[in-house]
Amino acid sequence: MADRLKITLRRSLIGQKPKTRATVRSLGLKKIHQTVSHPDTPAVRGMIHKVAHLVEVEEEGSGKTRSIHHE
């Protein structure tokens, strides 16, 4: 696990459920292509898992971009 995660909003929230919008907002994302940095914790990973179809996640420091897909 990385120390920090860079989370970028890649898709619009139009048509998303209010709970999904609230999760994205709680991650600190307001606009498409906006990027925020959060510590790599289970709580943040859970939020990312819920909105994985809307965001792109990158581990800071490693330079590796990974999309977290839920199955």
N, C-alpha and C positions, 0 to 999 in steps of 0.2 A: 504494500500500500504506500502511496505517495503521502507526503506531508500535507499537500494542498491540492485542490482540484480547481481547474478553470472551467467554468460552465458558461456556455454561449447559447442564447435563445436563437434557434434557427427557423422555427415555424411560427406562424401567427396564432394568436389565441382566439381568433374569431371562430365561433361555433363550438368552442370547448366548454365543458361543464364548469360551473362556478367553483367547484372544489379543485379542479385542475388549474384554473386561473389563480386561485388562492395559493396553491402550492408553488407555482412559478413566481408569483409575487413575493412569497416568503423566502424564496431563494435570492431575491433582490433584483429580479429581471423585469424590466418594463417594456423595452423595445426590442425588435428583431435585430440581431447581430450584436446586442449588448453582451459584454462578458463580465463576469464577476468571479472572484476567487473565494473559496471556502475551505476550511480545514477538512481533511478526509476523515469523517466520523460516520458511524452507523446511521445517525439521524439524517445527515446530508445525503448519504447514499440511498436511503429509503425515499427521500423526496425526489432524487434523480430518477430512481426506478419508476416512480409514479408518472413522471413526465418525460420519460426516455424518448418518446416519439417526437418531442418538440425541441430537445436540447442536444448539444454536442459537448462531450466531456473530454478534457485533456488533463493529464497528470502534469503538474508544474514541475519543472526541473528536468524531466525525462524527455520532453518534446514529443512524446507519443500521443497521438490523438486516438481515442477509442470511443465508440458509441456503445452505450450500455443498452442492450436489447433485453426486454423481458419476454419470456416464452410462455 
